[in-house]
Amino acid sequence: MMSYSYQFCLKIIKLVTEQDYGIREVAKLHKISHSLVIYWLKPLISSILRQSSPSF
């Protein structure tokens, strides 16, 4: 399995979250698996969901 730099991962995440690229589109452009992009996005999504959920 290849290892990717933090900067590369961040670049991919920003393309999806800030520049409205699709996950599969970004994966194809950078010749990586779309499931890898999802794997990198999961912590961000989880964090957002935790912050927006109502506390009782």
C-alpha positions as CSV (number, residue, x, y, z in Angstrom):
1,M,0.0,0.0,0.0
2,M,1.3,3.5,-0.9
3,S,1.8,6.1,1.7
4,Y,0.6,9.6,1.0
5,S,1.8,12.9,2.5
6,Y,-0.4,14.9,4.8
7,Q,-0.3,17.7,2.2
8,F,-1.6,15.5,-0.5
9,C,-4.5,14.2,1.7
10,L,-5.4,17.7,2.6
11,K,-5.3,18.8,-1.1
12,I,-7.7,15.9,-1.9
13,I,-10.1,16.8,1.0
14,K,-10.1,20.4,0.0
15,L,-11.0,19.6,-3.6
16,V,-14.1,17.7,-2.4
17,T,-15.1,20.0,0.4
18,E,-14.2,23.5,-0.8
19,Q,-14.1,23.3,-4.6
20,D,-17.2,21.1,-5.3
21,Y,-15.4,18.2,-7.0
22,G,-17.0,14.8,-6.7
23,I,-15.2,12.0,-4.8
24,R,-14.9,9.8,-7.9
25,E,-13.8,12.8,-10.0
26,V,-11.0,13.7,-7.6
27,A,-10.0,10.0,-7.3
28,K,-9.8,9.6,-11.1
29,L,-7.8,12.9,-11.6
30,H,-5.2,11.8,-9.0
31,K,-5.2,8.1,-9.9
32,I,-6.3,6.9,-6.4
33,S,-9.2,4.8,-5.2
34,H,-12.4,6.6,-4.5
35,S,-12.7,4.5,-1.3
36,L,-9.4,6.0,-0.2
37,V,-10.9,9.5,-0.6
38,I,-13.9,8.4,1.5
39,Y,-11.6,7.0,4.1
40,W,-9.8,10.4,4.4
41,L,-13.1,12.3,4.5
42,K,-14.7,10.1,7.2
43,P,-13.0,11.8,10.2
44,L,-14.0,15.2,8.9
45,I,-17.6,14.1,8.4
46,S,-17.8,12.5,11.9
47,S,-16.5,15.7,13.5
48,I,-19.0,17.9,11.7
49,L,-21.9,15.6,12.7
50,R,-20.8,15.5,16.3
51,Q,-20.6,19.3,16.4
52,S,-24.1,19.8,14.8
53,S,-26.0,17.2,16.8
54,P,-28.2,18.6,19.6
55,S,-27.1,17.9,23.1
56,F,-29.7,16.8,25.5
